[in-house]
Amino acid sequence: MRHYCLIILVLLFSYRVSGQKRYDICYSYGLNLFVFSQVDKREDTLDVIGADPDLSPDGTRVAYTKLENGGDRRRIMCVDLTNGRTTFLEPTCKHCYGPVWSPDGKHIVYNDFDGSQWYILLLDPDDKAALASSPRALITTGGFYSPTWSDDGKKLLVHDLTNVFIVDLTGRILDSMPITRLRKDPAISSGSRYLLSRDETNIIFDMDIDASAVDDSPSAIYVYNRETKKTRKVSPQGYDCFQPVLKGDRIFFCGWKVGDPVVDEKTFVGNIYSSAIDGSDFRLEFKNRRDFSFRR
């Protein structure tokens, strides 16, 4: 009898684990965060207010930026999608934002400001004592921004408003290049992202189209080929596009058609689009959503 009870308990535990809710996509609308399941085509709203959401590779957690004091303070939090519990990943940080999971889910990188300089911090979300700064070799020479991961999770791309760096997890510089090589007369911003393609031959990035514009210029998605040393614009003409995310060989990004309203009565409105890495097969993926991230 005891043997049968043990079997039942094992089966019940296996059911709970296999039945754990996992989501495939995360995005935002204003400061509301959402997750989407491709299995049942269902969108669920998270009971948190935040920005910069990033879905963990296993689809069970979302790291995000919590805004405090009207946005004067930003901190990194994580919500467990199984039980809705939220935790501070780094409670001592006074001004940090933009968490990004590593492809294996073991690390998170984000931007941190210590009062005089911007840093890139690397932490283990399951071991707060493992907090470390990365890339260490670069932090001593100036501010760095907008970290992204390589597809294999062994490298990071960061920039300092002048150069793009590819570094390993110890901070060792593997490659660097001036942003002016990617595009002449660039409109450089700390928020620009630089992504390394899966085969590492291309760098995908967003940048304003007209660096000399007095008013805000539309942004576009560009691809720089490291072998040919040529850059091409891949987002459609007549669209304002930014926040690229690379999923395999497909680029997802936020944007809108120039001339369309981008603000409603409550908040900023944008859409999530995608295209092949060569700019073909442009699609509208999610209307009135932004900050795309996905389960690997």
Phi and psi in degrees as a GROMACS rama.xvg file:
@    title "Ramachandran Plot"
@    xaxis  label "Phi"
@    yaxis  label "Psi"
@TYPE xy
-62.4518  -35.9294  ARG-2
-62.1676  -43.0731  HIS-3
-66.7497  -38.9246  TYR-4
-62.1692  -39.5439  CYS-5
-63.0901  -41.3534  LEU-6
-61.896  -43.0415  ILE-7
-62.2901  -42.8044  ILE-8
-63.2251  -40.894  LEU-9
-62.851  -42.3415  VAL-10
-64.4589  -41.7175  LEU-11
-63.4491  -42.0727  LEU-12
-64.6179  -42.5617  PHE-13
-62.243  -37.0394  SER-14
-65.4491  -41.5421  TYR-15
-63.8897  -41.5304  ARG-16
-69.0156  -47.6678  VAL-17
-68.6855  -26.3466  SER-18
-90.5387  4.90322  GLY-19
-60.1488  133.6  GLN-20
-70.8627  124.103  LYS-21
-125.747  134.327  ARG-22
-104.89  160.989  TYR-23
-106.155  -28.1343  ASP-24
-140.761  146.621  ILE-25
-131.7  145.457  CYS-26
-160.248  -177.906  TYR-27
-138.045  163.317  SER-28
-139.964  111.128  TYR-29
63.9121  -126.384  GLY-30
-105.271  13.6184  LEU-31
-94.4787  134.633  ASN-32
-107.624  142.071  LEU-33
-132.605  152.034  PHE-34
-126.152  151.232  VAL-35
-131.977  133.691  PHE-36
-103.359  122.293  SER-37
-76.3986  -18.6498  GLN-38
-68.5779  -52.1351  VAL-39
-105.808  8.79079  ASP-40
54.4783  41.983  LYS-41
-115.805  135.052  ARG-42
-105.1  128.319  GLU-43
-117.025  142.658  ASP-44
-92.9387  132.207  THR-45
-82.1365  144.18  LEU-46
-86.8079  51.9324  ASP-47
-142.54  157.789  VAL-48
-114.965  124.929  ILE-49
-171.346  -170.675  GLY-50
-141.428  170.041  ALA-51
53.3395  46.5313  ASP-52
-68.0662  143.412  PRO-53
-139.229  121.523  ASP-54
-79.7432  135.014  LEU-55
-66.1223  154.212  SER-56
-58.6784  -27.2609  PRO-57
-89.8166  -1.08014  ASP-58
75.3536  18.4976  GLY-59
-111.797  -9.71236  THR-60
-140.399  153.424  ARG-61
-127.11  121.575  VAL-62
-90.5205  142.261  ALA-63
-155.244  169.976  TYR-64
-95.8123  124.33  THR-65
-95.628  124.975  LYS-66
-93.9066  131.746  LEU-67
-131.605  156.905  GLU-68
53.6465  46.3674  ASN-69
66.8889  23.9974  GLY-70
95.6686  -3.75951  GLY-71
-71.0425  -23.2833  ASP-72
-125.871  133.341  ARG-73
-127.379  135.395  ARG-74
-137.799  159.36  ARG-75
-94.6872  127.532  ILE-76
-127.756  167.574  MET-77
-139.228  135.55  CYS-78
-114.232  131.686  VAL-79
-83.9224  118.905  ASP-80
-74.898  -11.8598  LEU-81
-78.1768  -43.3271  THR-82
-121.266  -3.23485  ASN-83
77.6539  5.29663  GLY-84
-74.6266  136.343  ARG-85
-111.109  144.672  THR-86
-139.926  148.495  THR-87
-79.0085  127.249  PHE-88
-79.9068  -30.2159  LEU-89
-147.148  83.2494  GLU-90
-66.7466  -19.0181  PRO-91
-83.053  -13.3537  THR-92
-68.8794  132.314  CYS-93
-99.176  -21.5935  LYS-94
-153.662  85.1101  HIS-95
-140.364  154.424  CYS-96
-160.513  169.961  TYR-97
72.4761  51.6997  GLY-98
-67.9767  141.597  PRO-99
-136.466  122.5  VAL-100
-72.3021  144.988  TRP-101
-73.2784  155.938  SER-102
-58.0456  -27.3605  PRO-103
-92.5605  -0.869238  ASP-104
76.5096  7.76982  GLY-105
-87.638  -20.4226  LYS-106
-136.603  158.161  HIS-107
-131.525  134.398  ILE-108
-112.223  151.616  VAL-109
-161.355  168.357  TYR-110
-87.5316  137.496  ASN-111
-137.071  137.873  ASP-112
-116.671  124.856  PHE-113
-98.7772  8.40577  ASP-114
110.713  -18.8075  GLY-115
-139.533  -17.9949  SER-116
-149.339  147.088  GLN-117
-90.3443  136.007  TRP-118
-124.066  162.878  TYR-119
-109.293  119.521  ILE-120
-105.481  144.307  LEU-121
-122.04  128.831  LEU-122
-138.643  160.583  LEU-123
-96.7287  112.113  ASP-124
-64.4606  -15.9423  PRO-125
-102.014  5.63312  ASP-126
-151.569  89.7217  ASP-127
-62.5254  -24.0034  LYS-128
-70.3059  -12.8348  ALA-129
-89.6717  11.0533  ALA-130
-57.089  131.565  LEU-131
-148.48  156.207  ALA-132
-91.9803  141.814  SER-133
-153.703  138.191  SER-134
-81.8902  125.344  PRO-135
-63.4638  -37.1074  ARG-136
-67.938  -22.7889  ALA-137
-93.7693  -28.6782  LEU-138
-60.9059  -35.2533  ILE-139
-69.8045  -15.0665  THR-140
-103.837  -2.65232  THR-141
152.012  -177.898  GLY-142
-80.5895  148.18  GLY-143
-134.672  154.206  PHE-144
-141.108  160.99  TYR-145
49.7196  64.0272  SER-146
-70.5731  143.321  PRO-147
-137.124  158.69  THR-148
-100.081  148.314  TRP-149
-74.0171  163.424  SER-150
-62.6755  -32.104  ASP-151
-85.7356  -3.97226  ASP-152
73.7446  10.7745  GLY-153
-100.272  -7.44253  LYS-154
-138.066  157.964  LYS-155
-124.865  147.139  LEU-156
-109.191  129.967  LEU-157
-137.937  167.736  VAL-158
-144.141  160.782  HIS-159
-122.122  25.4541  ASP-160
76.6974  -6.77986  LEU-161
-123.391  -41.4029  THR-162
-130.272  156.237  ASN-163
-104.751  133.802  VAL-164
-119.666  139.982  PHE-165
-109.204  120.61  ILE-166
-128.726  158.765  VAL-167
-90.2185  -176.439  ASP-168
-76.4049  -4.88385  LEU-169
-94.8685  -5.02318  THR-170
93.9934  1.92715  GLY-171
-70.3756  130.337  ARG-172
-76.2316  120.483  ILE-173
-94.7088  -31.197  LEU-174
-162.497  153.487  ASP-175
-149.84  153.229  SER-176
-155.933  143.023  MET-177
-67.2483  143.019  PRO-178
-62.0653  -28.8065  ILE-179
-65.075  -18.5172  THR-180
-75.0614  -32.7007  ARG-181
-71.6974  -36.9045  LEU-182
-158.547  127.874  ARG-183
-68.5379  145.705  LYS-184
50.6084  57.0922  ASP-185
-76.4283  148.975  PRO-186
-93.9467  93.6081  ALA-187
-87.5003  135.49  ILE-188
-137.848  146.978  SER-189
-65.2109  -23.3056  SER-190
-85.3237  -5.4069  GLY-191
-65.8956  140.271  SER-192
-106.217  142.889  ARG-193
-123.762  121.234  TYR-194
-117.771  142.994  LEU-195
-99.3757  127.894  LEU-196
-66.2383  164.163  SER-197
-56.6921  -42.149  ARG-198
-86.5213  0.901585  ASP-199
64.5921  19.274  GLU-200
-92.1975  -17.5853  THR-201
-124.274  149.061  ASN-202
-117.247  121.697  ILE-203
-99.9527  135.777  ILE-204
-152.657  163.35  PHE-205
-113.686  146.432  ASP-206
-162.882  146.973  MET-207
-59.1525  143.815  ASP-208
-69.9606  -41.0279  ILE-209
-118.48  106.128  ASP-210
-70.0291  -21.5338  ALA-211
-94.7544  -0.158624  SER-212
-65.1741  135.714  ALA-213
-72.5471  -46.6896  VAL-214
-87.4031  173.719  ASP-215
-59.0771  128.868  ASP-216
-97.8523  144.404  SER-217
-57.958  147.887  PRO-218
-98.5187  163.887  SER-219
-144.793  163.708  ALA-220
-99.8226  130.9  ILE-221
-123.461  155.87  TYR-222
-128.924  123.275  VAL-223
-104.809  126.221  TYR-224
-91.7874  120.245  ASN-225
-71.5018  -18.6296  ARG-226
-87.8321  -47.3307  GLU-227
-86.0471  -15.8397  THR-228
60.9556  35.2978  LYS-229
-119.887  147.654  LYS-230
-116.487  138.987  THR-231
-132.102  144.898  ARG-232
-82.1033  129.345  LYS-233
-114.829  -15.3508  VAL-234
-78.9773  153.061  SER-235
-66.425  151.769  PRO-236
-63.6193  138.432  GLN-237
87.5051  8.70683  GLY-238
-119.719  146.823  TYR-239
-100.934  113.149  ASP-240
-131.075  141.743  CYS-241
-161.546  -176.73  PHE-242
55.8753  58.042  GLN-243
-70.9583  143.024  PRO-244
-133.553  133.875  VAL-245
-102.724  122.717  LEU-246
-120.329  100.909  LYS-247
66.1946  -122.375  GLY-248
-106.712  22.729  ASP-249
-120.541  137.743  ARG-250
-100.794  126.235  ILE-251
-105.176  142.785  PHE-252
-157.332  158.231  PHE-253
-89.7815  155.559  CYS-254
168.055  -171.081  GLY-255
-161.855  164.986  TRP-256
-79.4241  129.88  LYS-257
-57.7306  129.569  VAL-258
103.97  -23.2281  GLY-259
-74.6364  149.941  ASP-260
-65.226  137.514  PRO-261
-116.603  2.09209  VAL-262
-133.94  129.082  VAL-263
-104.212  -162.449  ASP-264
-68.2546  -21.4062  GLU-265
-110.151  -37.5381  LYS-266
-163.183  173.978  THR-267
-62.1374  140.914  PHE-268
-121.02  130.696  VAL-269
-145.484  174.082  GLY-270
-123.903  162.668  ASN-271
-107.133  123.347  ILE-272
-115.827  171.367  TYR-273
-148.422  160.093  SER-274
-154.512  162.371  SER-275
-66.2022  162.328  ALA-276
-65.2339  -18.0967  ILE-277
-92.835  5.03133  ASP-278
91.5295  -5.89954  GLY-279
-81.0431  168.141  SER-280
56.8809  49.8299  ASP-281
-68.6474  133.275  PHE-282
-138.187  148.965  ARG-283
-87.1478  119.364  LEU-284
-96.4451  -50.0882  GLU-285
-140.803  125.054  PHE-286
-85.8475  141.81  LYS-287
57.8822  40.1721  ASN-288
-139.277  157.657  ARG-289
-150.75  -176.09  ARG-290
58.5617  54.5755  ASP-291
-69.6103  135.557  PHE-292
-147.052  164.06  SER-293
-145.091  159.026  PHE-294
-79.8054  133.017  ARG-295
